Amino acid sequence: MAPRQASELAHRLGREAEAVCREYLSSGKRAGNYWLVGDVRNTPGRSLYVRLKDSAKGPAGKWTDSATAEHGDLLDVIREALGLVDFKDVAEEARRFLSIPHPEPEKTRTPTCQVPGVAPGSPEASRRLFAMSKPISGTLAALYLGGRAITSLGGAAALRCHPRCYYRPDEHSPTEIWPAMVASVTDLDGRQTGAHRTWLARDGSGKASVDTPRRAMGDLLGHGVRFGAGGDVLAAGEGIETVLSPRQVLPDMPMLAALSAAHLAAILFPATLRRLYVVRDRDRAGDRARDSLIARAASLGIEARSLTPLNGDFNDDLRRGGTDALRAALKDQLHPEDVSRYLEG
């Protein structure tokens, strides 16, 4: 990797320093403008401090371990926290966290369902892609969701279908064309900042038989795929299918899919929010995201509750038990006000 590219990745991570720390240094905690933890390998303690905001002392994302005099940036944090050796793997993990595409040489760069002249992977490219896609009703994307027991798509204007969306495994491979479900990622003001693609089998029976059938583009951190207008209550989870599953029995509750555990932990809260439901996935990453999000909400005076599935995620519950069982399970986990407002209203 060129030094300029490494520097740019470190800078991008520094702009999201607190979210990076919550993901990779989860044993620590914030103290003022710093994140304190035991060491760069995420040991509990307070000897290592990460600067969370630019200051006269240096840029955000720089860290120093007062016990060892070690210092570095957030790329070093990712390398040490995950035990990575090859810097290519570190860079790839950083790109995954930031939801930015792998850089492709100019000679081989192929547009991803976009108008020429728009930078691949940019927010503008994501807006063009979504505009080129079709409303989801009656498409292969709706058929795919139906196969996941998701049949009620009211309030799902954030989802569309592109019948011929480009897919490229890597910079050395030819471009393939597959149908794709395209989701609009928006900020708190409703402005589209990114897009998420799920490439589909040509008959809509499942995801496409490609190495990475899900990819995101644009600026995702803090934002999400939104279902329903925001208000004083919000349910937020990782995946689109995971969030749409409880929405089958809670069609009027505003919901958000953050698209990954790391991004779920970093979502921005509407000013009107007073109660947050974290739609949990049953895995370690989901647990970390839940704990981080609940703690952050509580620090802002927002009541936060976890919605926990019986199986791996709520789509597993929906497909195995159906809507009646899912409704009963959610009823026991919702605030009484929300049972009458959203489940029985």
N, C-alpha and C positions, 0 to 999 in steps of 0.2 A: 504494500500500500504506500502511495506517495505521502511524504510528510504533510503536504497540504491537506490531503483527505483525512489523515489522522487528526490533524489540528481542528478541522471543521467538525468532525464527529465529537471531539472533546468539548468544543464550544457548544454544540447542540445539546450535549448532555448537561453541560453547566447551566444552560437556560432552564433545565428541568431538574435541578440538583436535588431538591427535596424528594421528588418522585423517584429518582434513581436511588436515593438513600433508603427510602421506605421499601423498595424492592430488594436491593442487594445488601443493605446493612440494616436489616429489620430488627436486629437485636439492640439497636441504639434508639435514640430519641432526639427530638429537636430541643435546643436550648438557645433561645434568641435567634440570632442569625447563623447558628451553627448546628450541625448534626453531630452528636457525640456517640461514640461506640468504642469498644475495646481495641480493635485493630482492623486492618483492611480485610481480614478473613471473617469478619462479622462476629467476633467474640464479644460477649457482653462486657461492658466497661465504659470508661470515659476518657481514655488517653488519646484517642484519635478524634480529631475534629475536622469536619468538612464545611467549608464556607458555602452558605446557601444563597448569598446575594453578592453581587459585585460591590467592592468597597475599595477604599484607598489602599488597603493591605493586599489586594489581589482580586482576581476574578472568581466568580462563583464556580464551584466544582473542584477547586483545589483543596487538598487535604494535607495535614501534617500529623504524624504520630509523635506526641511529645515524649513517649517512653523510649522510642528507638531512633528518633530524628528522621525516620523515613518520610517521604512526601511524594505527591504525585497528583494525577487527575482522575476523573471518573472512569476512564478506560482502564486504568490500573485497578480500580475498585472492582470492576466487572471481571477482570482477569483473575484476581486473587479470590474473590468471593465464589467464583464458579470453578476454580482450579484449572483454568484454561492455559494452554501452553503456546499454541500457534496464534499469532496476532490476527490472522485471518478469521479465526473463530471468535476472537474478542470483538473485532469490527462487525462481524455478522450478528452477534448478539446485541451490540449497540444499535445496529440498524433495525433489528427486530423490535427492540424496546421503543425506539423512536418512530417506528412504522415508516421508515424511509426505504426506498428501493435500493437494490445493489447497483452501484454505478456501472454503466455499460460503456464500452468504447464508442466513440461517435460513429465509427464506420459500421458498427453492427447494431446500433440502437434501432429498435423497432417500435413504432407507436403502439400504445395499448388502447385500441379503440378510441382514438382521439384525432382531432384536427391538426394537420401539420402546422408547425410553428409554436405549439404549446409544449412547454417542458414536460417530459414524462415524469409522472409521480407527483406533480405539483397540485396545489388546490384547484387551480384553473383547469388542469387536465381532469381532475375528479368531477368538476362541475360539467365539463363537456361530455364526459362519459355518461353521467347520470341523465343529462338532457337527451342524449342519443338513445337511451334505453326506453323500453315500453312499460306502461303501467302493468302491474303484476297480474291483474285478473285475467284468467284464461291462458296464461303462459306456462312454459315449462317450469318456471320458478315456482308458480303456484302448485303445479303438479308435484314438484319435489317436496315442497312443504307439506302437502297433503299426505305424502308418504311418510312423513314424520308425525302424523296425526294433528297437524296444524292446518285447520280448515277455515277458521274465522279470521279474516284479514282486515276487519274494520279498523280504521285508523293507522293502516300500514302504508301510507303514501310514501314513506321513506324507502320502500322496497320496489324495485323495478326489475325488468328482465332484458338482457341484451342477447339477441339470438346468435350473434357471431362476434364473440369477444376474444381478442387475441390473448394467447398464453404462450409464454416462452420459458422453458425449463431453466435455461442459463444462457449466458452470452454466446456460447459456442453452438447452441442448438437452433434448429429452424423454428419459426413461429407456427404454432398450431391455432386452430380456431374451434372454440367450444361455446355453447350457450352458457350464460352466467346470470346468476342472481346478483344484482347490483344494489348496494345499500348506500344511502346518503348519510354522511356523518356531518352533524351540524353543531354549532356552538350554542350558547345560552340565548343568543338573539335570533336563532334560526338560520344563520348564515352557513352555507355549506362550506366546510373546510377540508373534506376528504371523502373517500369512497371505499367501500369494501366489496370485493368480488368473491363469489363462490361459484367456481366453474362446475357445470353440471353434465351428467351423462346425456347423451343426445336424445334419449327417450324420457328424460326427467325422472328416472327411477332412483337416482342417488347422485352423489358427487362424481365429477369426472375422474377417470382413471389416470390422474397425473400426480406428480410427486407432491406438489403443494397446491391443493385445490382451493385454498383460501389465501387471499393476499389483500393488503390494504395499501392505500396511496393517499397522499396529502398530509395535512396536519391533524393528527388524531388525539394527541395527549390533552386530557381535560374534557374532551368532547365525546359524542356517541351517536348511535343510531336511535332516534327517538320515535316512540309510539304514543300518540296522544299528546294533548297540550299540557305543559307543565303547570304546577300549582303548588299546593301546600303538602302534597304527598307524592312520593316518587319511589318506584321499585327499579333497582339497577342491578344488572348482572353482566356476565362476560359475553357469551355467544348470542347470536340472533335467535337461533332455535330455542336456546335455554330460556330467553326472556319471553318469546312468543308463546311458550307453553303455559305458564300461569296466566297469560293474557287470554287464553281460551276460556277461562272461567272468571277472569277479572277484566272484562273488555273496556271498562271505563277508567281503570287506574293508569295514570301516566307511567310509562316504563322507558328504560334506556338500556341499550346493549353497548358496553364499552369496548368489546371485541377482544379483550385479553385481561388476564388477572392484573397485570401491571397497570394497564390503563383504567381498570375498574377502581383501583386504589387511588387514582389521581383525578377522578372526575370532578368537575366544578359544580358547585351547588347553586341552584337558583336562589335569589334573595328571598323568595316567598316560601321556601321549603321549611317545614316544621317536623315532618316525619319521613324517615328514609327506611326502605326495606332493601336489604342486601340479598339478592337472589343468588344463593351460594351454590358453587360446584363442590362436590365432595372429593377434594384433593388438596395437597399441601399448598399449592399456589392459590387455590380458592380460599383456603383458610387464612393465609397471610393477607390477601386482599380484603377479606371480610373484616379481620381484626383492625387493619389499618384504616379502613373506611369508617368503621363504627367509631373508632377513637377520634378520628378527625371530625366527624359529625358531632360527637358529644362535646368536643372542645368549642364548637360554634353554637352550642345550645340546641342542636337538632336531635330529636329522639331518633334512635337508630335500632332496628331490629333485623335479625337474620331470618331468612326463609330457607329452611333446610329440606332438601329432597330425601326421599327414602332410599333412592338408588344413586347412581353417579351424578345425575343432574335432573332437572325437572322435565326435560324431554323424555328421558328414560321413564320417569313416573307416568307421564301422560300416555306414552305408548303401551306401557305394561298394564296400567290400572284404569285408564280412561278418565273422562272428565269428572265423573261423580266421585271417584276416589281422590282425585286431585283437589276438587273443591272441598271435600271433607278435611283433607290434610292441611290445606291453606287456612281454613276456618279456624283451626286450633292455633295458628301462628300469627294471625292478624290482630291488630288492636280492635277491641269491640266496636269502636266508632267506624272503623273501616269495613268490618263485617257487614254492618247495616248499610253503609254507604256504597260499597262496591260489590259485595257478594250477594246481598239479599235485597238491595234497593231496586 
